Structure formats: structure tokens, C-alpha cells
Amino acid sequence: MAAVDCLNVKESPGFAVGDGVADDRAAIQAAIDGLPARGGVVFFPSARYKCAGSLTIPPDSVKRRVTLLGSGRGN
Amino acid sequence: MGGSELYFTQTTNSDGVVAAGGGTPVDVDLRDLLLTGNLSARDGFALTNALDGRVTLERVHSVGWGGSGIKIDAASHTLIRRCLCKANSQHGILLSGAGSVHQILETDCVGNTLGGLTVAGPVQLGSVIVRGGVYAQPNTIDAPAISLDFVANGCLDGVFVEHARLTRNAHVIRLGASGSASLGQRVEAFSIRHCDLSGSDQTAGTGELISARYVQSLEIAYNRLSPGQAVTRPAVFEDEARDVRWYGNLVTTGTGRPSVAANARPTFRGSDSLGAHFFGMPFQVDVAGPALVGQSTSALYTPTRGLATAWTDTLGNQNARWLCEATGTLLDNGTYDFTEKFSGLVFIAGTGHEVAIYVLQGTANAVQEVSDPSGAFSPILGTPGMCNLAYHAGTDKYRLENKRGSPKAYQCWIMTR
């Protein structure tokens, strides 16, 4: 299956929970890593995503373009 | 929940979004995210590490980090727009390393402990544009709104700051004015225009609102400044400040209605400052000897009391003035007292052919009519049917009096010293 340019963190491959309690770091990183080599968008639906560690944007040699796109400011 | 929040809980030496890992990322784009960190995090940054090219941060909220809200190294073509970098333990935005073409637009960097926007060395930066936004640090008044902290030789050129609010700081803008700034660390082609740099709200702290060292081609124009309580001058330039242009700035006392402060002059210290230009402002040069305090030679316009729009032109010499008073309409039996007991010539222009020339004899309290071809003027107060110009003992002023029987418009041009 061809990699898609836009991934929803709550969907495959990471399935983030977004409840502000569960650690979604691995899920978000999986979405970033799941983008194709040409890059793409990781979309964050409105929710609170807890990260218990850093998120790493890969170098240009791995991903050409990485966008983390939210849906606006949280409350 | 009204949006997307990334909430980081690491507590020590961790960053939020790390743009790194065995190579240099290019084209990083973060939008519409709220990046919040655990307030106990230390040395952490919301976005950090080596980047190269086309970094876009738009509507990203980076709040409460132990480090800086946004830290970008060695990037180029950075666009930070409409972001909030607030209440971080270091800087709101920290640009470091070599890079070029940064635009920071409409961004709010308030309440950060070490400063709003900091450009740190080693620096080989160019073309930094800051437009709009707020960079005040009300909680840490000694933290600059915008600063350049050089730690190694480098050059920052092509910086443009406009329409930004940078208030409540002891040093609002600090350009290499402290620490190890040296000849190898220069700021070139820096423009600060249309900004609010006033520090009048601060209650403590010392320093100049603008301090700069080793600058070339620096323009500071049309800004609002205030000396504040502890600041004695709006700006100090040290060591080889060359081609500094200072004009159109309003320096207020900070209380009540804006008024030009007596200590509004910028000051030059050190040596080899060349090509400073002032327009309508006082200045002070303090170079290895007695301070030279002067007045810029171009026209200075100072509002004075008058019927309408009286103004003063110094003619480039403090001992020669060309003033306009009594501009407006005098009602019948109306009077206008000149603001000073002038010693000089008065050209009175009424309507139509009614023009006259008078001599005012200063403290002698006497006038001489030189020319009145229309016969409409008189040097004796109370003369009916005439416009009278004479000394009035009651007010101890020279007085223009309309006894023509109807309202008349006049302008009095005064050549005096």
C-alpha cells in the first residue's frame, strides 16, 4: 500500500488516544515516521495529546517535508 | 477542548519537538498547535535543534517551557507568524547559529524570563524582519524585549523591526551592548521604526531603552520612548557607532500627557563614532573628554501657545528664531498676548491688503511702527477702528488688539533671538 501524504494521529499507524492522560508520544512519532519520503502532514484533531518524551522530526534525507497540523489553539 | 494541544510531561533536559537526528531537517511546518510543557521541565525547548531551510510556525502556542518557546539553530527562510511564546523560563524565541531570512510576524513573546526575542551567537545572521507583535517582559524588567547576545565573532545585518510593542523593559533593545562584544561582532543595517519602546511602567531596574555597540547604519525613527524612572537616556551607543540616524522619535516623561523629556538625547560613548545624524533632536557625544551636548541643526518645530497653530522654527541656530503667533481669528475687542516679550521684527498679515511691520523692543516694553501702508494698524492700545499692537502692562506682554468692529483674522510672524 502506498504511503499517504496526510495521517491522522488518531488513526493508523499510531492510534493516539488524545485524552490528556495516556502517553501518545509513540503514536505521534509513528505517524511522523509513517509519512512517505517526500513528506506530508500529520493532523491532530481537536484533543489534548500527552507526550512523555520528545518528538523527532527526521532529517531531510529521510523526510523531505514534515507538517504537524493542529486544529487551533487548545483551551 | 477547543483545539489541538501537545502536552509534554518530561521533566529534565528534554525538548518538545526535536528537529534533528542524524541529519538536517528541511521544510518543517507546525501550524495550529498548542505546545505546552510541564512547568517543572528544565532546559527544555518547545522546538529545538539544527534546522536548515523553510521552517514555518504559524498559530503555534508555546507556553511554559523550562527553556525557550522556540529555539532555532542555523535555519534559513524561517517564518514565525501569529504565534504565542509566553511564560517560558528562557526566551520567547531564540535564534542562534548561522542563518538568514527570518520573518517574525504578529507574534506575542510576553513574560519570558530572559527576553522576548534573542539572537545569540555565534552569529552569521542576515535579514531578520520583526513586524508587529508584543515583546514586553513585564515580569522581568531587566530582560530585553529584543537582544543580540554575541558569544563569538559574527555579524547580524539587515534587521527590520516595525510596528511592535516592546514596553516595560529596562533595556528594550540591546544590540551587543554588554558582554564580549568586540570589533568582530557587528550589527549592520538595523532599522527600528514605528515601535512603542516606552519603559515608563517599570518600577525598578536601570539601563537605556536602546543600547548598542559596534553598529553600522542604524536607523531609529518614529518610535515612542520613555526615560522611565531609572533610565536617564533613551539610547546609548558605544564604540564605533557609525551612520546612526535618529529622528522623529517621541521621548516622553512617562506620566500625564506626552511631553518631550528634557533628557531625550541619545548619547555616544567610546571612540570613532562617525556619521551620526539627528533630525530635530538634542544629542550628546561623550568621547574621551567633556561631554558635548548639542542641538541638531535641522528645523525643530515646538508647539507653543497660540490662537490656533503657532509654531517655532529655530533656523538652525538657537539664537535666531522665526515664529508664528496669533494665528487665527480675533473677535471684535478680542486680544492676543504674545508668549514672550520678544525683541525683534513683527510682520502682521491680516486679510486683503492689511499688512504692517512693527519693531518690538523686548524688555523696554515699547513698540515702533515701521510700516502700515493700509492705515489699519496702530501702536496704541484702545485706538478705535484699528488693530493695535502695543505693550500691555496688566499682563506684562506685547498685545495684539482688534478694535476694528468685527472679527478679523491675523498672523504675526516674528523674527527674534
Interface residues (C-beta under 8 A of the other chain):
Chain A: G20 D23 I28 G39 F44 P45 S46 A47 R48 Y49 K50 C51 A52 G53 S54 L55 T56 I57 P58 P59 D60 S61 V62 K63 R64 R65 V66 T67 L68 L69 G70 S71 G72 R73 G74 N75
Chain B: M1 G2 G3 S4 E5 L6 Y7 F8 T9 Q10 S14 D15 G16 V17 V18 A19 A20 G21 G22 G23 T24 P25 V26 D27 V28 D29 L30 R31 D32 L33 L34 T36 D52 R59 H61 L84
